[in-house]
Amino acid sequence: MSCISDPFLKNYPLFLYLFIAISLCSCSKKINTQEIDNALLQKNEKLRLEGKDKELITLNNENINLSKQGGYLKGEALGYINLANTYGMMGKYKTSHAYLKSAEKIITHLNDNFLYAKLYHEYGQINYVTGLVNTALSYNAKAIYYGKKLDKKGWLLGNMYEQRADFISSSYRDSALIYRHKGFRVDPSALNASLIGNYHLQQTKNLDSATLYNNKALSLLKKAEYGTVRQGIIYSFYADLLSKKKEYEKALNFYQKASDILVKTKRINKLPGLYRQIAFVYQSLNDRKMEEVYTSKAEDLDQKLKLSGNEAIDLSLSEIIEEKSESNTNLIFIFIGIFALVTGIILFLLIRNRKYKKEDQLSERSSALAFSSKGIISKEDFAELLDLAKTNDLKFIKRFEEINPGLFQNILKINSQLTKSELSLCAMIWLGFSSKDIADFTFIQHRSVQTKKGRLRKKLDIPSETDLYSFFTSL
């Protein structure tokens, strides 16, 4: 019997085991995506409402790392969005914005309506709290667009409607109430009932309605929500109602409960307003010392949040400049490296000619409008309205009414019940925008524009064979 003299052959099993071990280590770690989803959705929401920020940050970072190891992009993106929300609630807007950018880089490569809805929802909130209201509204419109596509809409879509109501409450009160009720219909929760009650208290000044919805909110409040930020908000709104009714001692009791909860849950961005309300109650009770204490608290927190907000705005502007620069560089490389110089020039000319053609068509249309309307609208005004419409700016309808007040007056003579949204649609049609343009500007689907036009025909009794553009320009 011969012996094996080669050392490699003697140690062959050992080398085999080492090879297998190295191979296993080099492979992506197998992960349970369902467990990650549960952690990033259910567990995250529970901790969020309880204001356990440290646990939230740890939970999301752990699951982001797990997702990276397993190549689970959805988990990684969702973790970044959760962290953005957490830091935003803490008033750290710059950090929040950075996490949203990390999530966005991943989400653009995925076809996931839920992630798009969550991303735009958070972008809307951070832009609103830093004072960029029009940008916030634009993101909110995108969030609602994707939110409507979800099979399970519930709280998320409801929250989007409530968010939009917050954004427009100071300018479009009637529309804000509509969105409040939309939010409650989708998610009939204690918080959403409380928001409707507070709307009536602050906007319509209807104490009966305010009392009805605030009491409804207290009755809908679940035990699982006790000690959470939701209870804190509901109590603060109920305290506002009591203060309005001049039940100051009782109001202070609920304000104190709300304050304790919001401090515990670290909702810094909600505290300045609450402290001002408490200061007002102490002023009504002629307690100057306590009034000054809470006024000072509110001012200190406001200053802290303002500084954080300015950093986020600076970051946003810097990124816009960088993105434009990067975009231009990428185009140069694409034209030169992929298609070659000649192909790039051809493409450039085609795109430019198409753009100029469309601008010429709009210019011709604006000239025709100026002529037919006897100088009511100039090319400069048309260009201004076009820019406002493209950015879905709330000033569009107001500016249009200033430039051409006769159109709305004539339309309302036919039907005085038209909403601002319907009047805005009339204005866009009058300006010559196509259904596709309107869909793009307002972030809704093309068929939704067609549906709105159909309703408009019925309300204004316009025959189906009559062209809407011709009808409005003839008024």
N, C-alpha and C positions, 0 to 999 in steps of 0.2 A: 504494500500500500504506500503510494507516494505522498509526500508532504507538500503543502502549498508554501512555496518559499517567497513569492512576491508579496511584499508588505501591503500593497494596495488591495490585492485580492483578500488578504487576511482581514483587512478592515472594511471590506466592501459593505457589509450590513450597516456599519456606522455611517459611512458616506451616504448610503441610501436614505437613512433616517434624517440626516442633516439636510439633504436635498429636498425631501418632502416637507420638512419643517420650514425651510426657507421659502419654498413655493407657496405654502399656506400663508405665511406671513406677508408675502408680496401681493396676495389677492385682496380684493376689497372685502371688508368685513361684512358678514351677513347681518342684516339688521331687521327688526320687526317694524315696518313702516306704520302699521296700525297703532302700535304703542307710542311711536313718536307723534302721530297725529293726535292721539288722545291727550298726550302730555302738552302739546302746543296749543290745543284748543280747550278741552275741558279743564285740565289742571291749571293752565295759564289763566283762564277766565276766573276761576275760583280765587287764585292768589291775587289777581288784579283787583278784584272787587274788595278783597280784604286789605289791600294796600301793602302786601308783603313784598316790597321791592327787591330786597336781597335774595329772597327765595325765587322770585320771578327771574331775576338776572341769571342766577345759577341754573335754574331749570332750562332756560332757553339756550344758554351757552353750552350746556351738556348735550342737549338735543341737536344743536347746530353741529357740534363736533361729531356726534354719532352719524348725522346725515351726511357730513363730508366723507367720513370713512366708508359709508355704504353707497356713496354716489347718489343720495336721495335729494335732488335739487329742491323739490317742493318743501321738504322739511327745513332745509337750510334757509330758504327765502322766508318761510313763515316765521321762523325764529327771529330773523332780522326785523321783520315787521312788528313782532311782539316787543322786541327790545326798543324799537322806535317809539312805540306807544308808551312803554314804561318810562323812558327818559323824558318824553314829552309831558307826561303827567307830573313829572318831578320838576318841570320847568327848565330842563336841560335841552333846549331846542336844537342847538348845534349838533350835539351827539345824536339826537333823534333823527335829524336830517341825514346824517352820515349813514346811519343804519338803513334808512329808506333807500338811499342810493345803492347800497350793497344789495338790497333785495331786488331793486329794479334791474340791475345788471343780470340777475338770474332769471327773473320773471319774463323778460323780453324774449327769452329762448324757449319759453313754455307756453302751451295753449291751455291756460287754466283760468277760467272766469272768476273763480273764487279768489285766487291770488291777486288778479287785477283789481277786483272790487275792494279787497282789503288794502292794497297798496294805495289806490287813488283816494280811498276814504281817509287814510292817515295823512296823505299829502294835503288833502283839503283842510284837515284840522290844523296841521302845523302852519300852513300858510295863513289861515284865519287868525290864529292867536298871535302871529307876528305882524298882523296888519295888512296882509296882501289879500284883500277880500275878493277881488275879481279873479285872481288866480285860484283862490280857494273854491269859488263857485264853479270854475271850469273843471277842477279836479272832482268836485262833488258830482257834477253832471256825468262825468265818465264813470264814477263809482256806481251811480244809480243805473247807468246803462248796463254795466256788467252784473250788478246786483239783481236786476230783473231776469237775467238769464239763468240764475241759479235755481236748482230744483227745490232746495230748502232755503227759502228767503228769510222768513222769520225775523229774528232780532237784528241781523246785519242790515237788511234793507230798511227795516224800521228805523234803525239808528241813522242811516243815510238821509232819510226823509227829515228826521228831527234835526240833523246837522244842517240841512239846507234851510230849514225854518229859522235856525239861529242866524245863518249868514244873511238872510234877507229881511229879518224882522224889523230892522230900523227903516227900511226903504219901501218894502212891499208887505204891509201888515196883513192884508186879506189873503195874499198868497201864502204867507207864513202860516196862518191858521189852517189853510188847506193841507199844507205839508205836515203840520202837527197831527191832524186827523188821519192822514195817510199812514203816518208812522204808527199811530195807535191801532189802526185797522190791521196792519201787518203784524204788529207785536203789541197786543193789549196788556201791557205790563203796568205795574205801579208807577214806574218812572215816567212812562209816556203819558199816563193820565195826569201825573203831577205837572208835566211840562205844559199840557193844555190848560190846566188850572192856573198856572203862573202866567201864561199868555193872556188869559182873560183878566187877571189881576193887573198886569202891567200895560196892556194895550187897549182892550175894550172897556176896561174899568167896570166890568160887570161882576159885582161881588157874588151874586147868586150862582153864576156859572163857575166862578173861581172856587167858591165853597164846595159846589157839587163835585168838581173834578179833584180837588185836594182831598176831600173826604173819601172819594173813590180810590185815590192813590193809597191812602192809609189802610183801606180795607183790602186792597190787592197785595199789599206788602207781605211777602212770604218770610217765614222764620229763617229760611236759608239766606235771606238778604239782610238780616239784622246785623249791625256792626259793619256793613259794607258801605262803599261810597254811594250806592243807590239810596240807602236809608238816609245818609247824610244830606243828599240833595233834596230828597222828599221832605225831610224835616225842615230844611232851610226855607223851602217854598211855602210850607205850611206856616212857618214863623212869619214870613212876609205877609201872609193873609191876616194873621192875628194882629200884626203891627198896623196894617191898614184899618182894621176894625178897632184900633186903639186899645187892644187887650195886651198892653205892654209887658206886664209881668209874665203872662203866659207865653208871650212871644219870646222873651228872654230865655225862658226855660227850654224852648225848642231850638232857639239859636245856639244855646250852650251845648245841647245834645248834638246838633249838627256839626258844630265846631270841633267837638271832641272826636267825632267820627272822621271828619275830613283831615284833621291833624294826624290821627292814627293811621289813616289810609294814605297819608302823604300827598293829598291832592292840593298842592300848593297853589296852582293856577285858579282854584275856586275860592280860595280864602280871602283875597282882598275885597271882593264884593260882599262876602258874608260879614267881614269885619266892619265895613262901612254901614251895613244895615244895623248891626249891633250898636255902632256909634250913634246912628240916628235915633234908635230907641232910647239910649241913655240921654240924648239931647232932649227928647220929648219928656223924659222924667226929670229934667233939670239936673242931671248928674254930670257936671262938666269934667270932672276928673276922669271918670270912666270913658266918657266920650273922647277925650284926648288920647287915652291909652289905645283905644281901638282904631282911631283915625291914624295914629302913628304906626300901628301894626300894618294897616292897609297900605300906607305910603311906602313903608320899608319893603314889603313884599312886591309891590308894584315896580319899584326901582330894580329889584333883583330880576324880575321877569322881563322887564324892558331891556336890560343889558343882555340877557340870554337871547331875547328875540332879535336884537340888532345883530348879534353874531350870526344867527341863522340866516338873516336877510343877506348879510355880506357874503356868506357861503353860497347862497342861492345865486347871487349875481356873479360871483367868481366862476361858478360852475357853468353858467350860461355862456360866459365869454370863452371858457376853456372848451366847451362842447362845440361852439361855432368854429374855433380854431382847429380842433381835432377833426371836425367834419370836413373842413376845407382841405386839410392835409390828406385825409382818406380819399377824397374825390380825386385829388391829383394822382395818388398812387394807383387808384383803380383805373383811371383813364390811361395812364402811361404803362403800367405793368400788365394789365389784363387785356384791354382792348387795343392798345397802342395809340399813338398820338392821333392818327387820322380818324380812327373810329371814335375817339373821344371828342374830337372837334365836331364830327357829324352829329353825335348825340347831343352835344351842347347846343348846336344850332337848332336841332329839332325841338328841344325843350324850350329854348328861348323863343322861337317862333310861335310855339303853341301858347306860351305865356303871354306874349305880346298880342296874339290874336284874341285871346280871352279878354285882355285888358282893353283892347280896341272895341270889342263887343260891348263891354260894360260902359266904356266911354261913350259909345254911340247911343246906348240906351239912356245914359244919364243926360246926354245932350237932347235926346228926344223928349225926356221928362221935363227938362228945363224949358223946352219950347212949348210943349203941350200944356204945361202948368203955368205958363205966363211968368216965367222967372222965379217960381216958388223955390226951386232947388237948383243950385249951381253945381258945377263939376267939383268944386272944393267941398261943398256940403255932402255930395254923393260919396266922395272919397272918405270923408270923416265917418259917415254912416256905415260904409263898407267895412272900415277898420273896427268899428264898435260891434258890428254884427259878427265878424269873423272871430272875435275874442269872446263872444257871448256876453258882452258887457251889459250890466243892468242899466247903464245910461242910454242904451240904444233907443228904447221906446220913448224916453223923456226927450232926448235930443231930436228924434224924428218929429215928435209933436210940436216942438219949437220951430222946426224948419218948415213943416207942412201941417199946420193945425187943421186945415180944412178937411183933410181925408178922414180923420177920426170923428170929426163933427158930423160929417155926412153918413158915415158908417153907423154911428150911434143913433142917428135919427131913424135908421131902419130897424136896429135892434139895440136897445140900450143896455142889454144884459150881457154883452160880450165881455170876456175876461181880458186882463192885460196880456196874457199869453196869446189869446186869439187876435188882439189888436196888433201885437208884435208880428204875428204871422201875416196879417193883412199888409203891414208895412213892408215886410220882406218881399211879398209878392208884387207890391206896387213898385218896388225898386228893381224888379226884374230878376230876382234870384230864382234859380231852378229848385226843384224839390231836393235834388242831390246837394246843392249848396246849403239849403236850409237845414238838411239833415246833418251835414258836416259842421255847420256853425253851432248848432244847438245840441250836438252829441246824441242824436236819436236816430233810429233806423229810418230808411227811406220810406218804407211802408207806413210808418207812424205819421210821417208828414202827409202822405196821401189820405190817411184816415182823418187827420185834422182838417185837411182841405174839404173832405166830404162833409164833415160836421159844420164847417163854415158855410158851405153852400146851403145847407138846411136852415141854419140860423138866419141867413140873410136872404133866403128864398131866391138863390141864383140858379137858373136852369142848368142842367148838366151840359147842354150844348154851348153854353156861354163860357168863353175863356176868362179865367179869374183875373189875369193881368189886365185884359181889356176892360173888364168890369170896374176894377178899382181905379184905373187911370182915367176912366170916363166920369168918375164922381167929382 
